[in-house]
Amino acid sequence: AETLAKAVVSSSLCKAAMFGHDANWGRVLCAMGYSGAEFDPALVDVAFASACGRVEVCAQGKGVPFSEELAAAILSEDEIDIEINLHEGNAECTCWGCDLTYDYVKINGDYRT
């Protein structure tokens, strides 16, 4: 669980999606896939949640219909939960990350050592 969660929160593509308010569950599954941890993607559920609510975007490894407006509102909040249910085992964990903003890229791109 921790290996998968760390792969998601450290993924530049997931961070960019969060900054862009894009409920891109494919990037979440992609990050999980390159984590090296074993899981069955056909069982995975993904939802995004914040103070504005919760929206399920993937069930059993497939996209589900959802409100783009609700998803954008949820992803516009300062804190967003990416909820992943593997439907395998009983372990769980929480990992923290941040989005990837223009300012972050600019600051770190202009920085010289």
C-alpha positions in Angstrom: 0.0 0.0 0.0 2.8 2.4 0.9 4.8 1.7 -2.2 1.7 2.3 -4.4 0.7 5.5 -2.6 4.3 6.9 -2.7 4.4 6.3 -6.5 1.1 8.2 -6.9 2.1 11.2 -4.8 5.5 11.5 -6.3 4.4 11.2 -9.9 5.0 14.4 -11.9 2.0 13.5 -14.2 -0.3 13.1 -11.2 1.0 16.3 -9.6 0.4 18.2 -12.9 -3.1 16.7 -13.2 -4.0 17.9 -9.7 -2.7 21.4 -10.5 -4.8 21.4 -13.7 -7.9 20.2 -11.8 -8.0 17.2 -14.1 -9.6 14.1 -12.6 -7.2 11.9 -14.6 -7.5 8.5 -13.0 -5.4 7.0 -15.8 -2.3 8.8 -14.4 -3.0 7.4 -11.0 -3.1 3.8 -12.3 -0.1 4.5 -14.5 1.9 5.6 -11.4 0.8 2.6 -9.5 1.9 0.4 -12.4 5.5 1.7 -12.4 5.8 1.4 -8.6 6.9 -2.2 -8.9 4.3 -3.3 -6.4 2.0 -6.2 -7.4 -1.7 -5.4 -7.7 -4.5 -6.2 -10.0 -5.5 -3.1 -11.9 -8.8 -4.7 -12.9 -9.9 -4.5 -9.2 -8.9 -0.8 -8.5 -11.3 1.9 -7.6 -10.2 5.6 -7.6 -12.0 8.6 -6.2 -11.0 12.2 -5.5 -12.2 14.0 -2.4 -11.9 17.4 -0.8 -14.0 19.9 1.3 -16.3 20.2 -1.8 -17.2 16.5 -1.9 -16.2 13.3 -3.4 -16.3 11.9 -6.9 -15.6 8.3 -8.0 -13.8 8.3 -11.4 -12.7 4.6 -11.7 -14.3 1.4 -10.6 -12.8 -2.0 -11.2 -10.0 -0.6 -13.3 -12.4 1.3 -15.7 -13.6 4.8 -16.0 -17.1 5.6 -14.7 -19.3 8.5 -15.7 -18.8 11.5 -13.4 -19.6 15.2 -13.3 -16.6 17.2 -14.7 -17.9 20.3 -12.9 -18.0 18.5 -9.5 -14.5 17.0 -10.2 -13.1 20.4 -11.1 -14.6 21.9 -7.9 -13.2 19.1 -5.8 -9.7 19.4 -7.4 -9.8 23.2 -7.0 -9.4 22.9 -3.2 -6.1 23.3 -1.4 -6.2 19.8 0.0 -7.3 16.8 -2.1 -7.5 13.2 -1.2 -6.8 10.6 -3.9 -8.6 7.6 -2.6 -7.5 4.2 -4.0 -9.1 0.9 -3.1 -7.2 -2.1 -4.4 -9.8 -4.6 -3.1 -6.9 -6.8 -2.2 -5.7 -7.5 1.4 -6.4 -5.3 4.4 -3.4 -3.0 4.6 -3.8 0.8 4.2 -1.6 3.9 4.4 -1.7 7.6 3.9 1.0 9.5 2.0 1.3 13.2 1.5 2.4 15.0 -1.6 2.0 18.3 -3.4 1.0 19.5 -6.9 3.4 20.6 -9.6 2.8 24.3 -10.3 4.3 26.7 -12.8 6.0 28.5 -10.0 7.6 25.3 -8.7 9.0 24.5 -12.1 10.2 28.1 -12.7 11.9 28.4 -9.3 13.6 25.0 -9.7 14.4 25.5 -13.4 16.0 28.9 -12.8 18.0 27.7 -9.8 21.7 27.0 -10.4 24.1 25.2 -8.1 
